[in-house]
Amino acid sequence: MLNDGKPIFYWDACIPLSYINGYADRLPDIEGLMQKSGKDFHIISSIFSITEVAFAQVEQGQKQLDPAQEEKINKLWRKGSPIQLVELFQTIAEDARALMRTALTKGWSLKPSDAIHLATADHFKVTTFHTYDTSLKKYEEITKTHFPIEVPLAPQPVLLLPLTPPEESQSIIPAPKGLTDAASEQRQPAAPADSRDAGGSTEENNKLQADPAHSTAVQGSDGGRAQGEATTENPKKS
């Protein structure tokens, strides 16, 4: 129900991939937004994202597929997910092509996958386009509705605590070095789960509880931009 007057946030494929790969500096905002989706606003993404979110970083690194990882990815797109998939119509494909042609006149190279996401957001007249690919910011001016392109930041970020003792749990891998975005500049690393390290009281730390629906982050790492995109996109410049 995208016509109920609530804000609509569009998610580039790199956001669900960051969630799957457990980026420690991104999860609080991603979780915070997912828990409010459908209540305060809507989160949508093109059905094309299913193809881009093809595997987790741990699978790519080991060159071995993990059924458990695939199941976690599939949950992103099932009914009841905070992310609502929208169709890729011929009109959207033609608008994506038009964006690529306009970008060419400005000396920019817009990839087909990025053009599809931008054109889809335009078609549904989104409030904000969320992505960790800050190079897309300049394309605001050539979209029809000129929606803002921003890094996702939640009004109330969720700090996730491990369900197993720290020495037994796998560490959440941070975003790769060299990637600069507004989230990493504006936010400090998530507070440690152990109150002895955090310097706070046990009572204060016990208050940091994640929503049961999204209480455990998937472990792994991302390559900065969506990994599925890295393997499925046409690398040729437009």
Secondary structure as the mmCIF struct_conf table of DSSP 4:
data_model
#
loop_
_struct_conf.conf_type_id
_struct_conf.id
_struct_conf.beg_label_comp_id
_struct_conf.beg_label_asym_id
_struct_conf.beg_label_seq_id
_struct_conf.end_label_comp_id
_struct_conf.end_label_asym_id
_struct_conf.end_label_seq_id
TURN_TY1_P TURN_TY1_P1 LEU A 2 ASN A 3
BEND BEND1 ASP A 4 GLY A 5
STRN STRN1 ILE A 8 TRP A 11
TURN_TY1_P TURN_TY1_P2 ALA A 13 ALA A 13
HELX_RH_AL_P HELX_RH_AL_P1 CYS A 14 ASN A 21
TURN_TY1_P TURN_TY1_P3 GLY A 22 GLY A 22
TURN_TY1_P TURN_TY1_P4 ALA A 24 ARG A 26
HELX_RH_AL_P HELX_RH_AL_P2 LEU A 27 LYS A 36
STRN STRN2 SER A 37 SER A 37
TURN_TY1_P TURN_TY1_P5 GLY A 38 ASP A 40
STRN STRN3 PHE A 41 PHE A 41
STRN STRN4 HIS A 42 SER A 46
TURN_TY1_P TURN_TY1_P6 ILE A 47 PHE A 48
HELX_RH_AL_P HELX_RH_AL_P3 SER A 49 GLU A 52
HELX_RH_AL_P HELX_RH_AL_P4 GLN A 57 GLN A 62
TURN_TY1_P TURN_TY1_P7 LYS A 63 LYS A 63
HELX_RH_AL_P HELX_RH_AL_P5 PRO A 67 LYS A 75
TURN_TY1_P TURN_TY1_P8 LEU A 76 TRP A 77
BEND BEND2 ARG A 78 ARG A 78
TURN_TY1_P TURN_TY1_P9 LYS A 79 GLY A 80
BEND BEND3 PRO A 82 PRO A 82
STRN STRN5 ILE A 83 VAL A 86
HELX_RH_AL_P HELX_RH_AL_P6 GLN A 90 THR A 105
TURN_TY1_P TURN_TY1_P10 LYS A 106 GLY A 107
HELX_RH_AL_P HELX_RH_AL_P7 PRO A 112 HIS A 123
TURN_TY1_P TURN_TY1_P11 PHE A 124 LYS A 125
BEND BEND4 THR A 127 THR A 127
STRN STRN6 THR A 128 HIS A 130
BEND BEND5 TYR A 132 TYR A 132
HELX_RH_3T_P HELX_RH_3T_P1 THR A 134 ILE A 142
BEND BEND6 THR A 143 THR A 145
STRN STRN7 ILE A 149 GLU A 150
BEND BEND7 PRO A 155 GLN A 156
BEND BEND8 LEU A 163 THR A 164
TURN_TY1_P TURN_TY1_P12 PRO A 166 GLU A 168
BEND BEND9 SER A 169 SER A 169
HELX_LH_PP_P HELX_LH_PP_P1 GLN A 170 PRO A 176
TURN_TY1_P TURN_TY1_P13 LYS A 177 GLY A 178
HELX_RH_AL_P HELX_RH_AL_P8 ALA A 182 GLN A 186
HELX_LH_PP_P HELX_LH_PP_P2 GLN A 188 PRO A 192
BEND BEND10 ALA A 193 ASP A 194
HELX_RH_AL_P HELX_RH_AL_P9 SER A 195 ALA A 198
TURN_TY1_P TURN_TY1_P14 GLY A 199 GLY A 199
BEND BEND11 GLY A 200 GLY A 200
HELX_RH_AL_P HELX_RH_AL_P10 THR A 202 ASN A 206
TURN_TY1_P TURN_TY1_P15 LYS A 207 LYS A 207
HELX_RH_3T_P HELX_RH_3T_P2 PRO A 212 HIS A 214
BEND BEND12 THR A 216 THR A 216
HELX_LH_PP_P HELX_LH_PP_P3 ALA A 217 GLN A 219
BEND BEND13 GLY A 224 ARG A 225
HELX_RH_AL_P HELX_RH_AL_P11 GLN A 227 THR A 232
BEND BEND14 GLU A 233 GLU A 233
BEND BEND15 LYS A 236 LYS A 236
#
